[in-house]
Amino acid sequence: MTATHTYTVDVTWTGAGHTGTTSYTAYSRDHDISIPGRPVLLGSADPAFRGDPARYSPEQLFVASLSECHMLWFLHLAARDGVVVVGYEDEAVGTMRVESAGAGQFINVVLRPRVTVRLPAADDPTSTRPVTDARLAAVHELAHEHCFVSRSVNFPVLIEPARLTTAD
């Protein structure tokens, strides 16, 4: 049996001003993204497409969703594998190609997670496997295979994890 989940998001354009879309340059790309029970996200187009650089663009949020999904799966799978993660950061970069007619698409997203783990005490009898870069790479690979968002895109999502960092 499969489960189905539905996600509802309200997007409201707030940039009509007094003129609306009387021309390409007459209106603002500003909009609000509302999800019940959560703070409103202020959205706009990318500045390259006449958007407000102080607001989130759909392209930024799309790359963020890939990064978040990978992180959440990684944390789940690390916990299941007995790896104690105490820090996680990612510098995700998406590359989008825009064609001469104006249409475009993402051609890849690169995730660069930096994970900090707590190594087990030397006398910990429950720890039989050392935490290594190879072990973390295997968890990243499995997380990538499970991420709902990366499984839904038609371009490569590459994972380039940084070397293992340990906490005292």
C-alpha positions in Angstrom: 0.0 0.0 0.0 1.3 3.4 -0.9 0.7 6.6 1.0 -0.2 9.9 -0.6 0.6 13.3 0.8 -0.8 16.6 -0.5 1.0 19.9 0.0 -1.0 23.2 -0.3 0.7 26.5 -0.7 -1.0 29.8 -1.4 0.8 32.3 -3.7 -0.6 35.8 -3.9 0.8 38.4 -6.3 1.3 41.7 -4.5 3.1 43.6 -7.2 0.3 45.0 -9.4 0.7 48.6 -8.3 -1.5 51.1 -10.1 -0.8 49.8 -13.6 -0.8 46.0 -13.4 0.7 44.3 -16.4 0.4 47.2 -18.9 4.0 46.4 -19.9 6.8 44.0 -19.0 8.5 46.8 -16.9 5.3 48.2 -15.3 4.7 45.7 -12.6 6.6 44.2 -9.6 7.3 40.5 -9.4 6.7 40.5 -5.6 4.4 37.9 -4.2 3.6 36.2 -0.8 3.9 32.5 -0.2 1.6 31.4 2.5 1.3 28.1 4.2 -1.3 27.8 7.1 0.3 28.2 10.5 3.7 29.4 9.2 5.3 32.7 8.6 4.7 34.2 5.1 7.7 34.0 2.8 8.3 37.1 0.7 8.9 36.0 -2.9 9.9 37.7 -6.1 11.6 36.8 -9.4 15.4 36.4 -9.5 17.0 39.9 -9.9 18.1 38.9 -13.4 14.3 38.8 -14.3 13.4 42.1 -12.7 12.9 40.7 -9.2 13.6 42.1 -5.8 16.9 40.8 -4.5 15.7 41.2 -0.9 13.0 38.5 -1.5 13.3 34.7 -2.1 13.1 33.6 -5.7 11.5 30.3 -6.8 14.9 29.1 -8.1 16.5 29.7 -4.6 13.6 27.9 -2.9 13.9 25.0 -5.3 17.6 24.5 -4.6 16.9 24.9 -0.9 14.2 22.2 -1.1 16.7 19.7 -2.6 19.2 20.5 0.1 16.7 20.3 2.9 15.3 17.0 1.7 18.8 15.4 1.4 19.7 16.7 4.9 16.6 15.3 6.5 17.1 11.9 5.0 20.8 11.9 5.9 20.0 12.7 9.5 17.4 10.0 9.7 19.7 7.4 8.1 22.7 8.4 10.1 20.7 8.0 13.3 19.5 4.6 12.1 23.1 3.6 11.3 24.4 4.7 14.8 26.2 7.8 13.5 25.8 10.7 16.0 25.6 13.9 13.9 26.0 17.1 15.9 26.3 19.5 13.0 25.2 19.8 9.3 25.7 22.6 6.8 25.3 22.6 3.1 26.4 25.1 0.4 24.0 24.0 -2.4 24.5 25.5 -5.9 22.0 25.1 -8.7 22.8 25.9 -12.3 20.0 27.0 -14.6 20.4 27.5 -18.3 18.1 30.1 -20.0 17.6 29.7 -23.7 17.4 32.6 -26.2 13.6 32.5 -26.3 13.5 32.9 -22.5 12.6 29.4 -21.4 15.0 27.4 -19.4 15.7 24.7 -16.9 18.0 23.6 -14.2 20.9 21.5 -15.6 22.2 20.4 -12.2 22.3 21.0 -8.5 25.4 20.3 -6.4 25.0 19.7 -2.7 28.2 20.2 -0.6 27.2 19.0 2.9 29.6 19.4 5.8 28.8 17.0 8.6 30.2 17.1 12.1 29.9 13.9 14.1 30.6 12.8 17.7 32.9 9.9 17.7 32.0 7.1 20.2 34.1 6.8 23.3 37.0 4.3 23.0 35.4 2.2 25.7 31.9 2.2 24.1 31.0 -1.5 23.7 28.1 -0.7 21.4 30.3 1.0 18.8 31.8 -1.6 16.4 32.2 0.4 13.2 34.3 3.5 13.0 32.8 6.7 11.5 34.8 7.4 8.4 34.4 9.5 5.2 33.5 6.2 3.4 30.8 5.4 5.9 29.3 8.9 5.7 29.5 8.8 1.8 27.4 5.6 2.0 24.8 7.3 4.1 24.8 10.3 1.7 24.2 7.9 -1.2 21.3 6.2 0.5 19.9 9.6 1.5 20.1 10.7 -2.1 18.3 7.5 -3.2 15.4 8.3 -0.7 15.0 12.0 -1.1 11.5 12.7 -2.5 12.5 15.9 -4.2 15.7 14.7 -5.9 13.7 11.6 -7.1 11.3 14.0 -8.8 13.6 16.1 -10.9 14.9 15.4 -14.4 18.5 16.6 -14.0 21.5 15.4 -11.9 21.7 16.2 -8.2 25.3 15.7 -7.3 26.5 15.1 -3.8 30.0 16.4 -2.9 30.4 15.9 0.8 33.3 17.6 2.7 35.7 15.5 4.7 34.5 14.3 8.0 34.7 16.7 10.9 34.5 15.5 14.5 33.3 17.2 17.7 35.1 16.9 21.0 
